[in-house]
């Protein structure tokens, strides 16, 4: 059994309104940073997996994302898995 670490990014889909990102975009103007636009806010998740291979670890992470970590109606996800 090997140990792997996953780095997962979950973001709102582009067609979905991101109220938190809109609020931060508006605040950038107040800070004199009007050139920063279209802020999108998501979440970053790290986790460790015990698996026989990188392919098995990828499969487990993908299942976790689809089942629990991302709301596939409103969010998309991407991840990378490395052996530790």
N, C-alpha and C positions, 0 to 999 in steps of 0.2 A: 504494500500500500504506500502510495506517495502522497505528499502534501502539496496542494496548489493554492494559490491566492488569486481571487477574482477581483477585478476593478470594474464596476458596473456604473453606467451613466443612464439615468432615466430622465427624459425630457418631455414636456408637453408637445404634442404633434403641432406642426406649423399652422395648421388650419384651426387650431383651438386657441381661444383667447387666453392670454396669460396675464391676469390682473396684477400679480406680484411683479412680473417683469415690466408691465406698463407703469406701475408706481415707481419702480427704481429708475426707469427711463426718464420719467418726469423729474425725479429728484436730481438726476445728473445735470439738468439745466440749471437748477438752483445752486449747484456746486461749481458752476462755470465750466461744465463739461458737456456742452450741448452737442459736441461732435460724436458723443457716444449715444447710439440709438438702437432701437429694437432689442432690448435686453430680454432674454428668456431665462427663466430660473427653473432648475430641475433639482435632482438629488444625485449624490454620488454615494455608492455603497461599496464597501470592501468586505470580503468574507473569505474564509479558508475552507477548503474541501479536501477530504481524504478520498482518493480515487486510485484505481489501478493504472490509469493513463490520462494524458491530457484530453483525449477525445471523450473519455468518460466524465471528466471534470467539466468540460464544455457542456455536455448533455445535462448534467445536474444543474449547472448555473442557468442554462436556457429554461429548464423546467421551473426553477425557482422564480425567474423573471416573469414567465408567462402565468404562473399560478398565484404569485403573491406580491412580488416586488414592483410590478408595473401594472397599471390599469390600461390594457391594450386598446380600449375604446378611445382614451384621451392621451395616452402616452406611448412613446417609442423608447426602445432601450438598445444599448450596445454594450459589449463587455470584452475584456481580454483576460486570459487565464495564463498564469506563469507558475512554473514549479518553484517551490521554496525549499 
